[in-house]
Amino acid sequence: MKEILNDLIRHRPLSKETARQVLIDLASGKYNASQMSAFMTVYMMRAITIDELRGFRDAMLELCIPVKFDVPVMDLCGTGGDGKNTFNISTLSSFVVAASGQPVAKHGNYGVSSVSGSSNVLEYFGYKFTNNIDVLKKSLDEANIFFMHAPLFHPAMKNVAPIRKELGVKTFFNMLGPMVNPAFPPRQLVGVFSLELARLYGYLYQDLKKNFVILHDLQGYDEISLTGPVKVFTNQGEKILYCSDFGLNEVSTSDIKGGDTVEESAKIFMKILSGEGTEAQNSVVAANAGMSLYAGNNDLSIISSIEKATETLKSGRALECFKKLLSVQL
């Protein structure tokens, strides 16, 4: 590790294979806590290369517990790490997308740099995390969505998790999260915390056989915030979208703030899902859910996709989808 750290500090990039092997060694407990912390810290101060990102991704997928069903599932998530503390936009959007007819394989975790991640809010409502394939299949059949709590599907990362938690800031693992969904979804919407990372994702996803939308909100969010324009990368190319392109009004930063505790975040979550959200909250959920539906079916226009998401949210079907997921038992 000493040689690797020296190379990184001198801005010498790792090869794809070296990056893959380092991550496998990290996961196996080969390095001590100080070495692992130093390795993660380097990537907070210097840009990650495409080969490094590829190598880390390959290692994570190699080590994960796979979940593969013969259904064109979709994941929609952000990398986290934008430090904006919004409400649980991508998690809410996941239920809207599932209730709109697109099967969802949601991959998530506890919040690291935010108060409440997707796992925090689902756990608050009594959801029992599992990697039992039969339970996940039943969830998909009954609710059109299943949830994968990342630590249960990436058990090799147990050596890294405590250090990430102690650091409490984004690391390159935030960059990897959306890329290492154990369901290998052929459809995906990914929000990332920087324009540089969005470009890296756009480049890497061109090599994958999937429909994708990668986005970075130019106000610094890893999701569509409707506080300003969004840079979007798709199978067709790249462009900047404005609120008018979504058929929605611009909102303010305070309109999409999350709670200061998991309990507060959960209350906001349920209020929106129950049809009692503000116009701004509903619009932001519809924008992200709609872009996800667009990613899954480019035959739909962006506006019609968002209109479909809006109707699903207001109809109560997304709430019913959420309740079905919570009730699934073998």
N, C-alpha and C positions, 0 to 999 in steps of 0.2 A: 504493500500500500504506500510506503514511503516514496518509492519511485513514481508511482502513479500520481500522488499528490504533487510532487515536484514538477512533473510534466504539466499538470493542469494549471498550477500556479504560474508557470512560464508560458501559459496559453498554447501549449502543444495539445492538439486534439487527440482523443482516443480513437482507435479504429473501431469499426462496428463489432468485431469479434472480441476485442479487449473490453469494450463497454459491456457486452453481453456477459463475459466471464466475471467481471468485477461485480455485477449485480447478483449473479449466482453466488459468488463468494460472500457478499454482504448478507444475502438471505440465509446462507448456511451457518452464519455465526463465525466466520473465519477471522473477522476483524473486531477489535474492541470498540467500545462506545465512542471514545475520543476520535478514533480513526474514521468511524462512520459519520460522526458529526462533522468532522473536517471535510470529508468528501462531499456531503450534502451542501455544506456552506459554500464551497467553491462555486457551485452552480447558481448561487444567489448573486455572485459578483462577476461572473463571466458567462457569456452566451453559450448555450448548448449547441452542438453541431448536429447536422442531419444524421450522420453515421452514429453518433453517440445515442441519439434519441431512438434510432432504429435498433441498436444493440440492446438498450435498456428494455424497449418494448418486446423484442423477441425473447429475452430472458423471462420477463414477467408472464408472457403467454405460455412459455415452455413449462413454467413452474405452477401455473394455475390449475384449479380443478375445473375442467371444461363442462359447460352446460349447453348441449346442442339439441335443438328441437327442429323438426322439419316444417318450420313456419318462418316467414320473412320478418323476424322481429326487428324492432328499432330501439336504440338507446338515445336518450337526449339528456345531456348533462353539461355542466361547466367544469373547467379545471379547478375552480376555486382559486383562492389566492389573490383575488382582486381587492380585498380589504374593504369592500363596500357595505357589507352587512345588510344585504337586501333580504326580503322575506324569501321563503323557499320556492322560488319561481320555477325552477326546472322540475322539482318534485310534483308541484301542482300541475304543471304542464303535462307531465307524464300520464296523469290520470285523465286529463282532457283528451290526450291523444289516444289512449287505450279505449276510452268511451266513444271515441269517434270511429272506431273500427280498425285501427292500426295496432297490432300486437306489440307490446312493449316489454323489453328486457332491461329493467332499470338497475344500474350498477351504482352503488353509493357507499358512503362512509360517514363517520362522525365528522363534525366540523373541526378543522384544524386551525385555520386562520379566521373562522367565523364562529358565531355563537351556536348556530344550529345547522348541521348538515342534514341530508336526507335521512340518514340512520337515526339521528337524534329525534327528529320529529315523528318518524314512524314508531320508534320505540316508545315514545311518550304516549302514543295512542294504543299501546299494547301489542304491537306487531312482534311476533317471535321470529327472530332471524334463523334461517336454516339453509343448509346446502343439500338437503334431501331432495333428490331429483323428482321423486313422486309428488312431493308437496308443491314444488315449483311448477310441475306439469299441470297439476290440478288448479293452481292459481291462474295459469295461462288459459286453461279451458273455461274456468268459471268467471274470471275477472278480466281476461285479455291482457293481463300484466303480471309479471313476477318480479320480485325484488331480490337482489343479490348484495348482501352486506359484505363489502370487499374483503375484510379479514378472513371470512369463512372460505373464500374462494382463492385467496392468495396466502395460504398458511405459512409459506416460507418467509413472509414479510414480518412475522411476529418479532424478529430481532430488531427491526427497524422502527416499528410502530411507537415504542416508548420514546425514542429519540425525536421523532417527528413531533410528538405531542409536547415534549419539553421545549423544543425549539419554538413551536407555536407560530411559525411563519411558513410561507410557501417554499417548497423545495421542488426538485425536479420530479418528485413523485406526483405532485399536482399536475405537472405537464403530462405524465404518463396515464393518469387515471382513465380518461375517456378512451385511450387506445387499447386498454387491456381488459375490456369487458369479456368475461369468460364465456358468454353466449355467442361470441364472434358475430355480432349483428350485421346483416347486409345493408342496413339502413341506419343512418346516424346523423344527429345534429349535435355539434360540439361547439361550446362557447369557450373561448380562451382569454387569459388575462392580459395578453399583450399582442400588438400587431405583428411583432417579430415571430412570436410563436404561431400565430394564425398562418403566417406564410409557410413556416416549417410544416405545420399540419397539412396545409393545402398541397404542398409538394409531396409529402409522404402518402396522402390519401389517393393521389392520382395513380399510385401503383397497386391500389387495393380494388377488388371487385365489389364495390358497394356504392349506393347512392348516398351522397353526403352534402351537408351544409356545415361549413365551418365559419364561425363569426367572431368578431371582436367589436364590441361597442366602443366607439371612438372617445367616449367619455371615461373609459377605463374599466368598463364592466365585462364580465365573462358571459354575458347574456344580453338579449335585447332589452334595454332599459326604457326606451322611448324618451330619453332625455336628450337625444341628439342622433346623429347618423351612425350607421353600422357598416363596417367593412365585412363583406360576405364572399366566401370562396365556395363554389359548387362544382359539380362535374362539368358544367358548361363554361366555367371561367370565374372571374372575380368582378365585383362591382361594389359601389357604395349605395346603401339604401337609406332613405329618409322616412320619417314618420308618415308622410303623405303616400309613400309607396306601400305602406301597410294599411292605408285607409284609416289611420288612427291619429288622435291628437297627441302632441308632445306633453310629457308630464314633468314634474319637478323631482329632484332627488329625494325630498322628504316624503313624497307620495309612495315610494317603494321601499322605505326603510323596514328592516326586520325588527324583531323583538330583542330586548337586552338579555333575555333568558330563554331557555328552551320552552318553558311554559308560555311565555308571551308569544314566541314564534309559532307555537302550536295553535294558540288562539287565533292568530292572524290567518294561519293556514285553514283552519276549519271555517272561519267566517267567510273567506273567499270561496271555498268549496261549497258552502251552503247557500251561495247566491247573495251573500250580504256584503261582499267586497265593494270598495269604492270603484268608481268608473276607471280611475287610473290603475288600480290593482288588477281589475278584470282585463283591461286593455293590454297590460304587460304580459299577463298569463296567456291571453289569446294570441298575442304576437309571437311568443316563443312556441306555443303549441302549434300555431298555424304554420310557422316556418318548418317545424318538424314534420307536419303532414305534407308540406311541399317537398321536403327532402325525400319522403317515402314515395311520393307520386308526383313527378315533375310535370305530369299532364295537367295537374291543377295549377291555376294561377296563384300567386302569393295572396292576393286579396281574397279569392274564393276560399283558399285554405284557412285564412284567418276568420272569415265569416263562419265557416264550418266549426272552427274551434270555439268561437264566441257562442254559437247556438248550443253546442254541447255543454259548455260551462253553465249557461243560464237555464238549461233544461233540467239540470239536476242529475244528468246521467254520469257525470264525472264523480259526483258524491256517491252515487250508487256503486260505481266501480271501486271506489276507495273502501266502502263498507264490505263489498264482496271479498276484496283482498284480505281484510282483517279477519273475516269469518272462515277462511279456508282452513280446514283440518282434514287429516286422513281418517 
